[in-house]
Amino acid sequence: MMLTNPDQIQAYRMLTLLKGLELECKGLRMSGRSCYAIIKKEFNLKGNRASVLAQFTELTKELKK
């Protein structure tokens, strides 16, 4: 499938960040900026990794429908 619509690209990026944050919560460390830092900055979420994961999961639930 080819993503050409900007909304599709944004949705794919959000789901990728979500999966990256899930891995970070399990202990995987990334080089460069973490998904946690990107999500907190771009979506203005507050809290530790677990609470940001819960908040961001709620934001992305609409994308999966």
C-alpha positions as a printed Julia matrix, in Angstrom:
65×3 Matrix{Float64}:
   0.0    0.0    0.0
   1.27   3.44  -0.87
   0.67   6.34   1.48
   0.24   9.54  -0.5
  -2.27  11.51   1.55
  -0.7   13.69   4.3
  -3.3   12.36   6.78
  -2.26   8.79   6.0
   1.41   9.67   6.48
   0.69  11.35   9.83
  -1.38   8.36  11.02
   1.4    5.94  10.05
   3.97   8.1   11.85
   1.84   8.21  15.01
   1.43   4.42  15.01
   5.18   3.99  14.5
   5.89   6.32  17.43
   3.4    4.35  19.54
   5.15   1.05  18.82
   8.54   2.67  19.5
   7.32   3.96  22.86
   5.99   0.51  23.74
   9.46  -0.93  23.08
  11.1    1.82  25.13
   8.81   0.96  28.06
  10.04  -2.63  27.82
  13.66  -1.49  28.09
  14.86  -0.95  24.51
  16.99   2.17  24.18
  17.18   4.09  20.94
  20.01   6.19  19.61
  19.13   9.79  18.9
  15.86  11.25  20.16
  13.58   8.75  21.84
   9.98   8.22  20.82
   9.09   9.3   24.36
  10.74  12.71  23.85
   9.2   13.19  20.4
   5.69  12.32  21.61
   5.93  14.55  24.69
   7.08  17.53  22.64
   4.79  17.21  19.61
   1.61  16.19  21.43
   2.22  18.17  24.64
   1.8   15.18  26.97
   3.1   15.09  30.52
   4.27  12.3   32.81
   6.54   9.29  32.86
   6.87   6.76  30.04
   3.98   4.6   31.24
   1.52   7.47  31.62
   2.55   9.03  28.29
   2.06   5.6   26.67
  -1.47   5.38  28.1
  -2.32   8.92  26.96
  -0.87   8.42  23.48
  -2.62   5.06  23.09
  -5.92   6.85  23.65
  -5.0    9.44  20.99
  -4.18   6.75  18.44
  -7.24   4.55  19.05
  -9.22   6.62  16.54
  -6.58   5.94  13.85
  -7.01   2.17  14.09
 -10.75   2.31  13.26
